[in-house]
Amino acid sequence: MSQAELTGVSTPRNPLWTFGILRSELVTTLRRRRTCALLAVLAAVPVLIGIAVRMETGGGGPSGARDGAGPAFLAQVTNNGLFLVFASLAATLPVFLPMAVAVVAGDSVAGEAGGGTLRYLLVAPAGRTRLLLAKYASVLAFCLAATLVVAASALAVGLLLFPAGDVTTISGTRIGFGEGLVRAGLIAVAVAGSLVGFAALGLFVSTLTNSGIAAMAATVGVLISAQILDTIPQLDAVHPYLFPHHWLSFADILREPVRWDGLADNFTLQGLYAGVFGSAAWARFTAKDITT
């Protein structure tokens, strides 16, 4: 293999190669058994929450959920099944969704390097930069797919087990069910966008090792550490700079009118993490010695 193939310095600027490698990465990522298993587990979470609430209330209106125990919005699920979407996203965002992203992002480069297939990918005239961008895009596609799976599962279960109708916002006003569906879709997109920075961090960690398992474990370790730090009052000065700090700002979409300040802070922070760790991943990957 030539040095140009290894470094990706000399590559043709044919957009068809870029599209081809992107499509290949998307198909490979979304068709893996591990990915399908992760999506199945995420889809099961709203089912379990919905069944638990239904059994607790016996279908006769809110009881145990009235005290606000459990995920945010859980107390309103029995009055309107659409709230199961909000409750499920609130329940999965702190742990389940980012852990699934950690598995996919951590294995994106390290898994291929450990399996000996990465060097064959570099033979294609796409170059390392395009290959890395394609891998990041596939991780982002998984973020969106995972979030939509949770939302779709929650919507189906919520409408099956509970009544539907006008939605009472956090501000106390009421909006129509159609507008509530639109806001549920916006919330799902906002949750997916909240994982952009963490996905870049996981991709960077994946470029540091040839062990997919090690990269996954390290990414999950960073996630847990950041969340622990975000709960320590003595470190409140650094809380706004931790990537999970603004994750639950998606709840502001359910206000009337929508409050954009928290969402803007969240997306700005995610963009900063994506820029920093994306650049670090590029610097590491373009200089990485691929010999196996």
Summary of the structure (lengths in Angstrom):
residues: 292
radius of gyration: 20.9
end to end distance: 11.7
largest distance: 70.5
contacts: 993
relative contact order: 0.14
helix: 72%
strand: 1%
